[in-house]
Amino acid sequence: MLGRKRLRSGLSLRVRRESAAARGGPETPARGGPETPARGEGEGAAGPPGGHSGSGAEGKSEVGRRRRLQLAKRHRGEGEGPARTESPGGPGLGEGPGGLVRTESPGGPGLGEGSGGLGRVEGPGRTESPGVLGREDGFPLPYYLRNFLTALQTVLQSEDKELFDEGDALWLGKFHNLSAAGQMLYVRLFQRKLKWLKVIKLSYAEIGEDLTPTIEELRLAGFFQTERKELKDPLVWLGERWEENIRIAQLDGSAKAVVGHCVRVAALGRAVFSRLLLLFNLTDWTDEEEVSSAGRTSLSTLLKVNMGHFTFPNYTVLREKKIFQHRDDLLRYTEAVHSLAEVGGAMADGTWSEALHLCKTARETWIQLEKSSDVGFHQDLPVYLRCFTAGWVYTRIRFRGVEIFQRLHMYEEAVEELQSLLEQSTYCVESRGHWWNRLSLNLHQHLKRTDQAIHCLWKGLDDVWVHTGQRLALYQRALRIRDSPSCRKWHHLLQDVPVMRVEDVPHVTIKGRTCPGMGNALFLMSDPSEGPNLGQGEPCSTVICSVEEISLAHYKQQGFDQGIHGEGATFLTLFGLLFWDIIFLSGIPDVFRNPYQAGPLDLYTDCFYQHRKMPIESRVQFLHDAAIETLHRLIAEVWDNHRDTTTTLINWRIFSSLQQAQSLVSCLGSLFLSGICSILAKDLRHGRGGLPDLVVWNSHSLQYKLAEVKGPSDQLSHKQMVWLDQLQRLGADVEVCHVSAVGARSHKLS
């Protein structure tokens, strides 16, 4: 037994030598054992169920060590150097065990040649079945590295490779030259939050027991930063796992020294791979991803596809327009996304002064970029691609700044920013109705500039980008100002305001027992599952429920044996089932840009109807004239062929079965279905909100009712008013169900 001689790495010499022996060489970096989707403590990356936790228990460590010794003996004839495969052999990125393409052309690494060059990548866009790629020890690459390489390959074989320069190519070349263990560990930590991580808490069984050589390899290559951080009180670190942590500390002799060894992914290289993953699935990029764990969403999507959890619709990818003109354009976009995430985080934390500072900094950045950036190029992009430009993201940040100004009661600044936003019509045009409404409110209520507020209302009502719900909000605000006694001197300015008629619908009121201590948020209701003995001397239980559940029980007593609380999801699902082939229509440029989209990019824009006007109108007429049996067959065909396919519109769980969906279609009828589908097809973005909460029907009499549920003190929104009016015009039986609260002191939970 070796003594506990301290090493520079902070780990025992015994573990170091055992790990070296398992690798078949004195000090060569480990290539890892069999694929095991292990997770380090506190890691947020998704992995398949059933993977080892990598907790570091002694029994598992000993079994893993023996297994690696056996593998080393079996493959010792391969030599100490890293073996290289002769062909890609699947969805990998070329030569080597999952490495990037390695070309032999002289002249150094570049975008078309040299180590890590970007111009020689081949392979399919989608991932193949797991286990295709292999390492020199005979085992396939782990799922996370395979997915990472697939994403890189997909981007590097597309026209987007032009967005990377020779400096980026150097990072790809260095990643290619890493050992398999180095690539595996890098991808593991790449997906975690960008912060200092304690080395002693990193445990990945499939990479190796001793990660120190791999960490050192990554540090020397520039991928990792290492630092020794001193703790003021090591007992704080010991925490709940004090027994295991003390044992680890004893191996080194100092808890403070062991805890202090930390590692972090270098930001420069991380940015290159983040941009690659961004381009791999640009449509799935989220605001927080760059800050928290760049690329996790894209890699998680690949993982779920490979595991069979996700199945995307079949469609044709057709890319014609370039979103980014050059590398600087892409860099500006990623910086803007990063800034938006920082502002959102500061607002969520309630640090309004910091959020304001970030917004002002971002605004100044955009002002400088706007002078040099080709805004005309963005204007030529369709609106569904324009949202991936820096200008679009900075516009969103600026409106966040309006919200911050209002929170800090800086209404003068809020008005100036809103006026500046409304002067342009290139970015975030779908928000113009909301901007006009906020501007008129600030001018009228906070700054007492009623004449300017009226002028603002007129301009908003004339704006072609303002849709029905926001137009109604502007109209009703104009009426309130016109009818206010304090605004008589401006009455003449609103005499000719265009009339918007929205008919009211019937209202009913039911009573609900409030849950003690919950205010009006939750209610109490007798458990309906206990049958007809309630109130006949039998003990009954009480359940906590929402206002919608109380309303469903109310309508069930009225004879509606079927009911769904789905809000807009019920009708969006029916629309998706009836228009599936039109939604995924081929031949429309740039609406499908990668194989992992749940819907076309133009789905929530006016372009959706414009691109498909003829087939949509034809389908609407077909639905209008179709018999109920024909509608049943159309829905059944899509249900049977595409059940559980990942798609934006359809919630496959909203109906308990195909028969329930067909039953509702029988009640709604072809005339109503054709009318509501026509409305949705023309404006899905604004039409998806405001639909009634409940759909109830009697499967025998084919009677149905659509109900908007309102709890105590709740009011109808403008979108809900518009939808209730439109549904009533289509012949639907609609009503607003108000739930009034009554006390429940005498009622107790069983």
N, C-alpha and C positions, 0 to 999 in steps of 0.2 A: 504494500500500500504506500502510495506516494504521500509525502507530507503536504501540508497545506501551504505550499509556497505561493505567495501572491504574484500574480501576473499583471502586466500593464493593462490587460483587458478587464481585470476585475473578476475573472472566472478561474476556477481551479485548473491546475495543470493536468490533473487526472482526466477531467472531462475533455480538455483540449486534445490529449493524446488518443483517447478513445474515439473521439470524433474523427481524428485524422486517420486512424486505423480503419474505421468504417468506410472511409472514402477510398481506401486502397492506395493512399499516398501519404507522404509525411505532412505536408502543409497545404495541399491543393484545396481550393474552395469546394464545399460540399455541393453535390448535385441533387441531394434530396432523396427520399425514399419513395415508396409507392404513393400514388395520388390519394391524398386524404384532405378533404375540405375542412381543415382545421381553422379555428378562429382564435385570435389572441384575445385576452381579457379586455373588455371594453370596446372591441372592434365593432363597427357598425355595418361592415360590408355584408351583404346578403350571401348566404350559402345554402346548398341543398340540405334538407333535413337528414339527420342521422350522422352527421360529421362529428369527428372527435373535437373536443373542446380545447385540447392542447393545454390542460391545466398544469402539467408538470408533475403529476403524481409519480412516485418512485416506481410502482409496479409497471405502469405503462411505459415509462422511460427505459426500464430494463428490457422489456419485450422489444421495444423499438430499436434499442442498441444492438441486441442479438440479431434481429432481422437484418439490419444494415450490414453487420459483419458477414452474415451469410451471403448477402448480395455482393459484397466486395470480393469475397473469395470466388464467387461464381463468374464475375466479370473482370477479374484482375488481368486477364489476357489482353484487355483493350488498351492498356497503357495508362499513364498518368495524364497525358494531354487530353484536352476536350475533343471528343469524337465529333465528326461532321457527317451528316447524312448526304446522300448523293442527289436527292430530289426532294421537293417540298413535301410530297406525300400527303396532301390534304389541304386544309384551310390555313396552313402556316404561311409565314412570310418569307419563304424561300429557303435557302441553304442553312443547315445547322439545326440544332434541336430547338425549333421554334424561333430561331433568330431571324433578323431582317435579311433582305437580299444582300448578298456580298458579291460584288463584281470585281473583276481583276484589271479593269482598264487603268492605265497610268493617268497621272494628272491630279491625283488627290480626290477626296470625296466631294461630290457635287450633286446637283439635282438629277443627273442622269447616269453618273458613273462613280466609281470609287466605293470604299467601304461605307455601307449604310446609305448608298445612293437611293434616290427616290424614283428612279425611272424604270426599274426592272422588276416590278412586283406583278405577280400573276396569281390568279385564283378566283374562286367564286365569291360573290357578295355575301351570301348567307353562310352560316356555319354548317359544317357537316356533323355527323354523329360523333359523340365523344370517343376519344381513344385513337384518333387517327394519327395525331402527332406523337412522336416518341422521343425519349431521351436516350443517352448512350447506355443507361443501365437497363434498358428494355422496357421501362414503364412509360405510359403516356404522360404528356404534360397535364398538370392539374387544370381543372375547368377554368379558373380565373385567368391564368396565363394564356390559355388557348383562346379565350374570348378577347382578351386584350390584344393579342397578335392579329386576330381576325379583324378587329375594328381598325387597327393600323393599316392592315393590308387593303381593306376596302377603300380607305381614303387615298392611299398612295398609288392605287391603280386607277384613280379617277382624275378628272381635270383639276380637282382641288389640290393636287400635288404642287401646282404652280404657286400656291400660297406659302410655300416653305422655301427658305434660302439655304445657303451652304452651312451657315451656323446651325440651323435646325438639323441638317443632314449629319453634322458631326455628332449631335446627341443620339440620333438614330443609329449611327455607326457604333458609338460606344455601347449602346444598349445591346446591339447585336453581338458585341464581343464579350459581354458578360457571361458568366457561367449560368447554367440553368437555375441554380440556387439563387444567384444574384438577381436574375430576372423575376423569379418567383417572389422573393422578398420585396423587391422594388414595387411590384404590382400590388402586393398585400398592403404596404404602407402608403402607396400612392392613393388608394381608395379611402384612406382614413383622413380625418381632419388634419389640416396643416398646422401642427403644433409639435412641441418637443415631447417625445415618448420615452418612457423609462425602458431601458434595454432589458431589465430583469422581468418586465411584464410582457415581453414579446415571446410568444411560444407558438411555433408552427411545426408540428411533428413531421409534416411531409417535406420540410426543408432541411431540418437537422436539429439535433439537440443543442449544439453550440452554434449560435448565430454570429459569434464574434468574427470569424474569418470572412463571412459573407458581408457583414456590415463594413468591415475594413475594405473589402473589394469595392463596395459601392462608394465608400468615402473617397478612395483613391481615384475612382472614375469620375467623381464630381456629382454623383447622384444623391449622396447623403451628406449631411452635416452632423458632426458629433461634438458633444460638449459635456463637461462634467459639472453638474449643478450641485452645490452644497445645500443641504437642508439645515435649517436652524434647529429643528427638533425632530430627530429621526423617529421618535416614538409616535409622532403624528402619522408618519407614513405606515407604521406597522399596522395600525387599524384593526379591522375585524379579523383579517387573516394573519394574525400576529404569530401563530405557531410556524406556519410555512415561511413567513418572511424572516423570522428569527433564524430558522434553519439556513436559509439562503445567505443571510448576513454572516452567520458563523463560518461559512465556507470561505468568505473573504476577509473576515476579521473586523469589518467595519460597516455597519448599516449605512452610515452617511456616505461612504465611498461608493457602495453598490448602487444606492438609489441615485446618486449623482450622475451616473453614466447614462446620457440621454442621446437620442438620435432624432433627426428630422429630415424629411425629404427636401432637397434643395429646390428653391423656388424657380430657378431659371430653367432647369430641365423639366420640372413639373409643368411649367407653362407650355412647353412645346407639346407634350403628350396631352395636356388638357385641350389644346386647340385641335389636335387630331381627333380626339373623342368628340369634341363639339361638332366637327364637320361630319363625323360618322353618323350622328343622329341629331342633326341640328334642330329638328322639330320637337325633340324630347328634352331640350335643354331647359333647365329651371333656373330661377333667379339665384337661389342659394347655392347651387352646385359648385360654382367656382370657388366659393369661400369655404364651404364645409368639406366636400370630398369630390373633387372634379372627376367627372366621368362615371360616377357610381350608377347613375340612372341608365346610361347606355350599356354598361357592362351587366347590370342587373337584368336589362331587357334581353340581352343575349343569353344569359344564364337561364332565364325562364323559358326562352324559346327552345334551348337545348334540352331542358328537362321536360318539355311538353306542357308547361303551364300556360304558355302563351302561344296562340296560333293567330297569325295576322291574315287579313283577307288577301285574296289573289287579285293583283292589279298589275298594270304595266308602268314601270318607272320610266318617266320621260322628262329629261332635264335639258332645257334649252337655254335659259338665261343664267348668267353668272350673278350670284348675289354679292360676292366680294370681288372688286376689281383687281386687287393686289394684296400683298401681305399686310401692308399698313392698314388697309381697310378692315381686315380681319382682326388685327391687333386693337384697333379702335373699338370694334364691337365687343371684344372680350373685356376690355377695360371698362366699357360702359356697363356691361352685365355685372362685373365685379362691384362697381360703384352702386348700382341699383340694389344689390344684395346688402351692401354695407348700410345704405340708408334704411332699407327695410328692417334690418336687425336693430339699428338704433331706435327706430320708431317702436318696434315690438318691446324693447327694453324700457321705453319711456324716457330715454335720454334725449329730450327734444333739442337742447342746445347743440349737442353733438350732431344730431340728424340735420339740423339747420346748417351747420358748418359744412357737412358733407354735400348737401344739396347746392349750396352756394359754390363750392369748389367744382362740382360737376357742371354747374351752369356755365362757369367761366371756361371750363375745358371745352364745352360744346361751342361756345361763342368763337373760340379760337379755331376749332375744327371746322366750323361752318364756313369760315372765310376761305379755307384752303380745300375743304372737301368738295367733291363734285356732287352737290345736292341734286343737280339735274339728272344724274345717273339714277339716284334713288327715286326720283319722280317717274322715271320711265319703267321702274319695276312695278309689277302688279301689287296691289295692296297686301296680298297674302304673303308676298316675299319681302315687302318693305319692312315688316315687323322684325326682320333679322338684320337691320342696319343700326349703326350707332346712333343716328339721329332719332330713330323710333325709341330706343331705350332711354336716351337722354331726355326725350320729351316726357316719358313716364316719370323720370326722376323729377323733372320740373313740376309736374302736377303733384307729386309727393310733397314737394316744397310748398305748394299752395296749401295742402292739408296741414303742414307744420306751421305755416304762418297763421292759419286760422286757429290752430290749437293755442298758439302764443298770443292771440288777439292782435296780430299785426295785419289788420285788414287792408290797410293801404298797400302794403307790399303784396298781399294776396291778389288784390285787384290788378295791380300792375303786371303780375306774372300771368294771370288769366288772360288779360288783354293781349299780352305778347304771344301766348299759346294760340289764341284765336286768330292772330294775324297770319298764321301759316295754315295750309291745308294739305300738307304732305304727310305728316306723321300723326298717328292715333286719331284719325278722322272719326272713328266710331264713338269717341268720347266727347265730341263737340257739343252735343245736346246737354250733357252733364256740366260741361264748362260754362255754357251760356246760363244755365240755371243757377250755378254757384255765383257767377259774376253778378247776376241781377239781385240775388239774395244779399250779397255783401254790400252792394251799392245802396239797396233800399233800406235794409234793416240795420246795418252796422255803420255805414258812412252817411246815411240820411241824404243820399243824392238820388231822389226819386226820379227826377227827369232823366238822368243818365241810366237809371235802372229800366225805365220804360223804353228808352232808345235801344238798350241791350235786348229787351224782350222782343222788340220788332225784328231786330237783326237775327235773333235766334229762330223766330218763327219762319223767316225767309231762307234759312240755311238748308240747303238740299241734303246735307249729311245728318240732319236731326230727324230721328225716326219717331214713330207714333207715340210711344210711351213718354219720351222726353218732350215731345211737342205738346202733349196734353198737360205735362207739368208746367211748361211755360205759359200755356193758355190759362190755366187755373190761377197762376200767380198774377197774370195780367188782370184777371177778373177780381181778385182780392184787392189789388191796388185801385182798380176803377171803382169798386163799391165801398172802399174805406172812406169814412167821413173826414179823416185827416188828410186825404189826398184829393179833395175836391178841385183844387186849382189845376190839377193835371188830368182831370176827368176827360177833357176834350181830346187828349192825346191817344186815348184808348177807345174812342167811339167806334172806329172801323176795324177793330180787331177781328180777324176771321173766326167764325164760330166753329167749334168742335163739339159735336153732339155725341155723348156717350150715355146710353140709356142705363138706368139703374135696373137691378134684378131683385127678385124677392129675397127677404131676410127672415130668418127664423132664429129663435133663441132657445137654448136648452141650458139646464143647470148642471153644474159639476161640483163635487165636494173637493175642496182644496186639501192638499196634503199639508199637515201642520209643519211649520218651519220652512216650507218651500215657496212661500209667496203664492203667486199665481202661475208658477212654471209647471207644477205637477199636480195631478188630481188623484182622487181615490175612486175606485169603482169595484163593485162586486164582481167576483171572478165568474165570467160567463160560461166557463167550462164545467161548472158544477151542475148543470142541467136544470130541470124544472122544479126541483125541491126548494129553490131559494124562496125564503119568505114563508115556508110552511113548517116552521119549527125545527128545520134542519140547520145545523151550524154552517155558516158561509164564511168564506175568506174574502179578504179585500186586497186588491192589487193596486200598485202605483202605476199610473198611465199618463199619457199626454192628452192634449185637447183633441187631437185627431182620433185617438183610440176611443175616447168618449163619444165622439161624433159617429164613428163607425158602428158602435154599439147602438146608438140612437137610430141610425138608418136600418140596422138589422131588425130592430123591433118594428119598423115600418114595413117590413116584408122584402127588403133587399138582401137576398141570401149571399151575394157576392160583393166584395168591396176591396179596394186597393188604395192605400195611402202612398201615392207615388209622385204627387205633384206633376212636374213636367215629364218625368221619366216614362210615365204610362203612354203618353201620346207620342213622345220621341221614339219609343220602342216600336210602336205601330208604324210610324213614318219610316223608320229604318227597315222594317220587314217588308213594307209595300214598295219601297223605292231602292232596294239593295243594289240592283244592277245599274241603276242610274247614278247612285252615289259613287260607285266604283267604276264608272264609265272610263274606257280607255281613249287615248288620243288627245287629252287635254294637257297642254304643256305645263310642267312644273308644279302640278298639284300633288303628284307623287314623286318624291325625290329620293327615297330610300325604301328598302324592303320592310321597314319596321314601323309603319304608320297605321294608326287605327282609323284614319279617315283622311280625306283629301284636305290639303292646306286651305282651299278656298271655301270650306264648308260653312264657316261663320262669317262670310263676307257676301256682299251683293254679287260678286263674281260667280258664286255657286249657281244662281238662277240664270245669269247671263250666259254662262258656258253650256248650260243644259236646257235652255228654254224650250226647244221643240220636244225632246223626250219627256220633260216634266209636264208640259201641257197635254201631251198625248196620254200620259199615264193618269193624270187627273181626270180627263174625259173618260178613260177606260174605267176608272173606279166609279165614276158617276153613273155609268150605264151597267156596271157589272152586277150579276146576281150574287147573293150571299154565298152560295156554294163556290162560285169562282173566286171570291175573296178568300174563302177558307183554303182553297187549293194553293193560291199564291202565297199565303202566309206559311202553309205547311211545307211548301217547297224550300223556302228560305230557311225555315226553322230546322228542317231535317238535314239540309246540306251545310249549314253554317253555324249550327248550334255551338255555343261557347267560343266562337271566334272573337278575338279582341277587337272591338269596334267602338267608336266614340258614341254613337247614338243609342245603341241597343243595350239595355240592361236585361240580360237573359234570366235574371232571377225575379224580375218584377211580376211575371206570371208564374203561377205554380206549375203550369203545364201548357202544352200547345192547345189543349181543349179549352182551358180557361180563356186564352187569348181569342180563340175562335168564338167562344160564347159572347165575349164583349163585342166583337165585331158584328155578330148577329144583332145585338141590341142597338149599336150605334148606327148601323145602316150605311149603305153606299153613298147616299147624298151627303150625310154629315162628314164621313171620312174623306171624301173628295174635297170638301170645302176646307177642313182643317189642314189637310196635307198641302193644299195650294197656298195657304197662309204661311205655313212653316217653310215651304220650299223657297219662297220669295225673301224671307228674312229670318233665317234660323238663329242668328246671333241675338236678336232682340226678342224673337218669338219663343225661345226656349225658356224664358223666365216669365212668371206671372200666371201660368196655367193653374187651374183649380187643384187643391190638395187631394180631394177624394173623388174617386169614380166608384159608384155603387150601382148595382143592377140586379134584377130578378131574372135568373136564367130560364124560368118557365114562362113568365108573361112578357119577357123581353123589354121590360121597362127599365130605364136608367136615369140617373141623376148625377150631375157634376156639382160638387160643393166646395166652396172656399171656406176654410175654417178659421175663425178668429177668436183668440182667447180674450180675456179681460183686458181692456184698454188698447187692443190691437186695432189697426186701421188698414183699409185697403190701400195698396200702392197704386201708382198710376198704371203700371203694366197690368196689374190685376184687373183694374177697372176696364181697360181696353179689351182684355181677353174675355171677361165676362160678357161684355156687350157684343163682341164678335161671335161668341159661342151661342148666345141667345138669338142672334140674327140667323145663325145656321140651323135653328130649330131645336137646340138642345134644352133640356130641362135643367136650369142652373139656379143656384141660390147661394146665399152667404149664411153660414151657420155660426152664430155667435154662442160661445160658451161662457155663461156668467158664473161667477164663483160664489159658493155658499160655504158657511163654516162647517167644520168637521170635528168639533171638540169631542163629541160623544162617540165618535167612531174610532175603533182601535184596530191596528193590524193584528191579524191572527198569527 
